Amino acid sequence: QVQLVESGGGLVQAGGSLRLSCTASGGTFSAYAMAWFRQAPGKEREFVAAINWNGGSTNYADSVKGRFTISRDNAKNTVYLQMNSLKPEDTARYYCAASRYGLVHTPRYDYWGQGTQVTVSS
């Protein structure tokens, strides 16, 4: 059973930065593709960023390109999301997900965390 635990969320002013972390346990983290999704109140969950099993390939939603950076440390079983130049529209609950396929363009995500709240004030 793979468990994913997110941390690092909080309240920040527009233009500020946050770094989210997601630590995995119970599985082979270095084999998984990892991703971040987010869901704002009243909206569907949306893809934010993904990284393949060895960190050599990444993918971003157009809305966060140039502002967010996904990275991973397989020695620490942790994936990160560095968020810069935050906007009020980035306010959402951010979820970490893992895919056993290992590829950045994976057909599905098998494991999900509980999420961490990010609130950006204007």
Buried (B, 14 or more C-beta within 10 A) or exposed (E): EBEBBBBBBEEBEEEBEBBBBBBBEEBBBBBBBBBBBBBBEEEEBEBBBBBBBEBEEBBBBEBBEEBBBBBBEBEEBBBBBBBBEBBEEBBBBBBBBBBBBBEBEBEEBBBBBEBBEBBBEE
